[in-house]
Amino acid sequence: MLTDELGSAFNFKRNLEQYREVDNGDLVCDNDKFNWVVECKRRKSGTTYSRDWWEQVLRSSKKENKHPVLIYQLNRSPIRCVVDLNVILEAFDCPTGSFHENLVELTLETFCMVAREMMQDEVLAL
């Protein structure tokens, strides 16, 4: 789905290292411009993501020096993406006014639009 949204220049595969070593994301992109660690989760019931999932992708992102994105789906619900709004604001030189996480949920399409814009402007530096 990510390749469908981002284009054929961005191919993703399962990160097999996640089974051998802790704190690795679920997906690896073959294009270095995609500066995000992707954690994918699915849950049968509930209303939103688990904070533990976010903590997991946050650890992975720090280890890999990339931005964290949690992609999750609840049964019979659309795919959602969780990111820290500060990452997006800083990328476009907007003041964040906060040193705390400001987590937001986006549709998959909206996350991919934001990621494309960030890559296009080459503002993915951490």
N, C-alpha and C positions, 0 to 999 in steps of 0.2 A: 504494500500500500504506500509506503514512503516513496519508493521509486516511481510509482504511478503519479504521485503528487509533485515530486521534486524534479522528475525527468530522468532520462536514461543515463545521464552523466553520474547519477548517484545510485549505486547498487549496494544492497545490504545483504548480509548473511549472518547466521547465528554465530555468536562468539563462543567458540568451543573452550576457550581459556576460562570461562566462567565456571566450568565444572572442575577445573584443576586448581584454581586460585580464587580467593575471595575478592570481593569488590571489583568485579569486572562487569561492564554493561552486557545486556542481552544481544545487542546487534552491533555489527561493525560495518562502517561504510567504506567503500574503496576509494572515495574521494576525500582528500585531506581538507578540503574547504568546509566540509560538514563537521563543525567543531562542537558536536554534542555527544554526550554519552546517553544511550537509549536504554531504558529499563522498561520491559513490557510485562504487564500483569493482566490477569483475568480473574474475575470473581463472580460467583453464582448469584449472590445477593448482596444487598447493602445499598447505600445511597451515594457513596463517594469512595475515593481511594483511601488506602491505609497510610497513616503517617510513617509506619515502618518502611513502606515501599519508597517513600520520598527520601528517608534517611539512607536507604540502600543506594539509590542512584546518586545522592549527594556525596557519599563516600567514594563511589566509583569515579565521579567527575573530578574530585580533588586528586585522586590517584593518577588520573589520566590528563589532568590539566585541561579539561573541557567543560562545557556548560551541561548541566543536567536537564534531562527531559524524561518524565515518567509518562508512558503511554499505557492507558488501561481501558478495559471494557467490562462493564457489568452486563449480565445476561439481558438480552432484549433492549440494550441501550446502545447509543452511538459510541464510537471510540472517542476518548477524551485525552488531552495532553496537559500535563501540569508542568509549569515552568515558573521560575522566579522572575517577576516583572522587572526587578532591578537589572537583570541581565539585558533585557530588551531596551530599557530606558538608557542604560549606560552605552549600549552599542550605538545609539543614535544621539549621543551627547545631550541627553535630557537629564536634568538633576533628579536624583532619586529621593533625596531628603531623608533617607533611612538607611541604617546599617543592618536592619532586620530583614528577614525574608518577607517578601510580598508575593505569596504564591497565587497564581491565577490558573484557571482551567480554560483551555481552548479546544475548539474542534480540531481534528487532525488537519483539515484543510487550512484552518487559520494558522496553526503552528507551522505548517509547511510554507505558507505565504511569508510569515515572519522570518523563518530560516532562510528562504530564498533572498529576501531583501537584505538580510544581514550578510549573506555570502556575496551578493552582488556589489554591495558597498564595501566589501572587504574590511568590515569592522568587527571581525570575530576575535580580535586579540583579547586575551584575558587581562 
